[in-house]
Amino acid sequence: MYGCEAWTISKQTQKKLEATEMWFLRRMMRISWTAKKTNDTVLEEAHTTRLLISKIRKRQATFFGHVMRREKLENLVTTGMLEGKRSRGKQREKLIEGRQTG
């Protein structure tokens, strides 16, 4: 999770992270992938819930607050208030837009 504060998490990435989290949990509990157990059953047996996405979102919110308090380049880049012309092609998704969809 190093550097997850700057990740832009799409729905597809979120599904992959959740699947990876369940894979880790199954490995820790030594549950075979061929065992017909649902994810809910595995979570109940482990006495836990899915925590990975919520931890990433919390770290992103903390980092976002840290960046917004500063009057430096990171603030300008995050808010998209840079001067100059736009480049051609599809625009990249901004950190703020990624936070709003989550």
VOGU-3710 file (C-alpha; in Angstrom, 3 decimals, decimal comma):
1> mygceawtis> 0,000/0,000/0,000  3,012/2,245/-0,238  2,013/5,368/-2,138  -1,691/4,507/-2,223  -2,479/8,116/-1,328  -1,892/9,136/-4,936  -3,725/6,250/-6,612  -6,771/6,920/-8,741  -9,011/3,951/-8,011  -11,499/3,023/-10,713
11> kqtqkkleat> -14,293/0,481/-10,264  -12,160/-2,140/-12,004  -9,174/-1,444/-9,761  -11,413/-1,551/-6,696  -12,710/-4,993/-7,689  -9,147/-6,235/-8,184  -8,081/-4,897/-4,789  -11,061/-6,545/-3,100  -10,296/-9,842/-4,841  -6,666/-9,611/-3,748
21> emwflrrmmr> -7,727/-8,897/-0,184  -9,937/-11,992/-0,176  -7,127/-14,056/-1,695  -4,788/-12,943/1,106  -7,408/-13,782/3,718  -8,033/-17,233/2,249  -4,287/-17,899/2,189  -3,903/-16,863/5,831  -6,772/-19,128/6,846  -5,490/-21,963/4,635
31> iswtakktnd> -8,726/-22,231/2,676  -8,191/-23,853/-0,700  -9,353/-21,993/-3,773  -11,266/-25,129/-4,757  -13,261/-25,075/-1,509  -16,770/-23,886/-2,233  -16,939/-21,124/0,349  -18,362/-17,718/-0,368  -16,478/-14,566/0,490  -19,080/-13,755/3,140
41> tvleeahttr> -18,495/-17,121/4,805  -14,743/-16,589/4,792  -15,170/-13,121/6,311  -17,435/-14,525/9,039  -14,947/-17,284/9,872  -12,155/-14,707/10,094  -14,319/-12,404/12,255  -13,443/-9,437/10,057  -14,726/-7,221/7,271  -13,169/-5,879/4,103
51> lliskirkrq> -10,767/-3,204/5,259  -8,373/-2,538/2,380  -10,466/-0,066/0,357  -11,562/1,850/3,450  -7,950/2,170/4,633  -6,869/3,414/1,211  -9,711/5,971/1,154  -8,778/7,166/4,644  -5,133/7,601/3,644  -6,202/9,470/0,503
61> atffghvmrr> -8,398/11,822/2,523  -5,556/12,508/4,959  -3,130/13,160/2,117  -5,653/15,367/0,314  -6,099/17,501/3,436  -2,340/17,753/3,810  -1,909/18,888/0,196  -4,771/21,390/0,317  -3,299/23,139/3,380  -0,090/23,905/1,509
71> eklenlvttg> 0,340/26,759/-0,956  2,741/24,867/-3,193  2,795/23,179/-6,578  1,036/20,059/-5,261  -2,027/22,141/-4,409  -2,142/23,658/-7,888  -1,732/20,291/-9,577  -4,368/18,627/-7,398  -6,955/21,335/-7,995  -6,052/21,596/-11,691
81> mlegkrsrgk> -5,407/25,345/-11,592  -2,234/25,386/-13,658  -1,705/28,087/-16,238  -1,043/27,255/-19,852  -2,606/25,372/-22,721  -4,153/21,954/-22,466  -2,458/19,121/-24,263  -4,206/17,238/-27,027  -6,079/14,015/-26,423  -8,089/12,590/-23,580
91> qrekliegrq> -7,501/14,367/-20,297  -6,165/12,320/-17,403  -8,386/11,747/-14,407  -7,495/14,062/-11,543  -7,071/13,066/-7,926  -10,121/15,149/-6,974  -12,331/13,356/-9,512  -11,161/9,993/-8,192  -12,108/11,038/-4,653  -15,601/12,146/-5,693
101> tg> -16,543/8,849/-7,370  -15,406/6,712/-4,417
//
